[in-house]
Amino acid sequence: MMTSAYSNIKLPYLQNAILNIHAEVYSCSVKPTKPRRRKPRKVSSFSVFTAPQFGLFDGSNAISKPSSYLVGTVLTKASGDDNEAVSATPQQLSSNSEESNHGSSSIGESYVPLFVRMLGLDNDPSDREQAIVTLWQYSQEGRKCIDNIMQFQGCINLIVNLLQSESTSASEAAAGLLRSISSINSYRDVVAESGAIEEITALLRQPSLATQVKEQSICTLWNLSADQKLGQKIANSYILPLLVKSLDDEEMNVKEAAGGVLSNLALTHSNHSIMVEAGVIPKLAAFLTAGFKPEAKVIWKEALNTLVELAKNEYYRILIIEEGLIPVPLIGAAAYKSFTPNLKSWPTFPDGTEIERSDYYDAPSKYGANKVLLGLSMKNKNIDEAKEKAIIGRARQARLARFGLIEPKLSQAELSNDQFILLPWVDGAARLVLILGLEDELAIKRAAEAIANAAINEHMRKSFKEAGAIKNLVPLLGHRNDAIKFAVIGALEKLSISYSNCQIIESQGVMSPLINILKNSETPENMMEKTSHIGAMQALNLLARILDPDKEMRSKFYDGPVNGFKDKLDAARTPDSSNGSSTGSQTSLSEANTTRQEVLDSDVASRLVEMLKHSSPSLQTKAASILEYMAIIDSDMDTIMSVNIESGLDAVFQQKILSGSESDDENQQPEIYALQIEAGMATSAASRLLTKLLDSDKFRSNINSAHFTELLRKILKSNIPLQYKDWVAAALVKLGYVYGETRPNLELESPIPTEVTLYETIPRLIEQLRSSFSPEAQEAAVVELNRIISKGVLDAAREVASAEGLVPLVKIIEGGNERAVEAALSILYNLSMDNENHSVILASGVVPALRRIVISERPQWKRALHLLRTLPS
């Protein structure tokens, strides 16, 4: 490595001489310049956006053209100086570094071997420190200088060894030199093979590590992570949690470097699950929800790039939305040309609610100022935070659209259907609502789909309601484009999960279009069969949710605002209202009742019965719910009786999964259980419908009671989940009453009550004992169970013993109140009368509990003693 000419010279003396001669080139007192930032590179699956898209920019520069950059951009190089951009892609890194050959670097080329030799472990630590600092400065001159250093075999190991130096400047210089070397594609493997990743990991785990060392070390990882293979190595090590922790560092440079590594790692799909588990999403989302700040633009871009990559996954996208970010499709600047803001009309809230005017607005004015300054004519009123945010978001997005800054101008070739950006919920909801009002059909469809995907929680659903989404979506149900119709139905269905939203959707006049879609004979067949009935399912979900028979009962316990619709309905019920608005309220109620009466149409009923006979269990559930509503409001049952409702019920009750004909192979158990749940929901809804229909004399006179009784008895004994057997049991009991009433001369007593007790009541009580945390509920269940067994119901005791009900009984004996303990002991005593139950009772562990009762002489000690004597010793 060193020539013989230097073998007898003391290294410190030689170094000082060299530094004196070439002080202007290698001055050890000069600190290396700050790293340069890098230009982003294009990623084909995303597109360009501008910082003002967040709506967070100063009005002073509102008309200036912003600099644009790419969503999905990955900054892959972290070396440089003066914060100037350098190339980002691996190919550009290599080519540009080769061109960076400055003439000044040739001055010290002959001394590079000397400085490399000074890195040796046998040298004084201060000499090693001066050598590494000098080499770090030398490496800043370009690719040729780095090549001069790397031509000496083993020098990279000496550099890595200095990472753990006690001197902060030496450690920083070693990390900085590794950063420079790793910026060259061909040297990354050499750096990784030298153990640099492991050494940096150990370095970052030090709690008191200097900020400058941490920055240079993470920037080295930033360069190494540009290689996919090395990126996977970094993601599968202890570094990832350290990088996530570095996002909270006080120094912005450290945050930026950590964000850059994560952005590179996110380009590899296999790293996503590890990154999400490490908690990347909440940390990065915090930078975006805080808004765009010029001093944090690098970490802001890196966080956005990373989250956009993660948002490609459906489940990770949900986690991102939970953090307050909404994926908004990029539709191109040309689509916003049709945006026409209404600046002259009286202002309203984004959801369409008109703002009450003050008396000053109607008062005469000499100069007409009261008509111009509309905002000053509003009555002072408290606006809740949700409405305030909606107003702010609408104002931002409208201003950006008017100035032409909402999206960069891209050609159609640069746009694709999978391009999107992530905006904070305030701006994201307002942007999507704005897109709904444009003329571009593809943009409208994508916006409706984005609303459906983002409405995953109550906060988001309320945000879209306040932003005016419902007001803009409902009119689109009459659009000529079927794709837009289905997208709108999907969005409304998701928004209607919120009770207040459901009422507002109905008040906006959604019933008529939904009913027309359902009963229209010209509707293509694939509307009901498309993608596993998704389109029809969403329409039926929305219609069934609006017409839910239980909704009226739930409304009595709901006190939240529903945009005035609930107030109108309440006022309509009190026509003597003192505010004089009862007439309009009565009109609203009348209109609501009129639209609901449209459901009583034979075409609608016929289509619903066809769904009962031929559709999936999910659609059958919704169809049965709507038919139940029709049965409630149609006292004569004329519409339902005219469509052969019995055939639809018969089809639901005779599903194959209910007859046990499916395979019982263990590998299919999860699939079978899922099918049983769907079938159970459909059966429960159909049984509830049947129970309602049995109130009609006209229906009872036409139904084949024996046939439906037999079907329901089989369902009751089937393996569908217990929670879906309650309405089956209710319908069966009611059918049994009708059956006994129409055939009074039967010789045998109907076994229906016994079957209901064995297959619904007893399992339900045992489940209540096992799962309830309420002592009162457990007491009621054990007392009721004791009553059933004490009556001597056939096979009741055996059903309790075989249903794993003994373990909760033992727990009640050990810790229940006196009444519950008495009932539990009585049940066990009745079970012990059958010798076949002795082994099961002993296996439940009840004997120690019984002995404690006897020894402590509790009030039940005599019954416990009798039970102990009955059981075999």
PyMOL commands that set and color helices and strands:
alter all, ss='L'
color gray80, all
select helices_A, chain A and resi 4-6+11-21+51-54+59-61+90-99+103-117+125-139+143-150+155-164+168-182+185-193+196-204+211-224+228-235+239-246+252-265+269-277+280-289+294-310+314-322+333-338+359-362+369-372+374-377+385-403+412-414+425-436+441-454+458-467+469-478+482-495+499-507+511-519+526-529+534-546+551-555+565-572+582-597+602-614+617-633+638-641+645-653+656-659+666-693+697-702+705-717+722-724+726-742+752-771+775-790+796-802+806-815+818-832+835-843+846-856+861-870
alter helices_A, ss='H'
color red, helices_A
select strands_A, chain A and resi 48-50+68-70+325-329+420-424
alter strands_A, ss='S'
color yellow, strands_A
deselect
rebuild
show_as cartoon
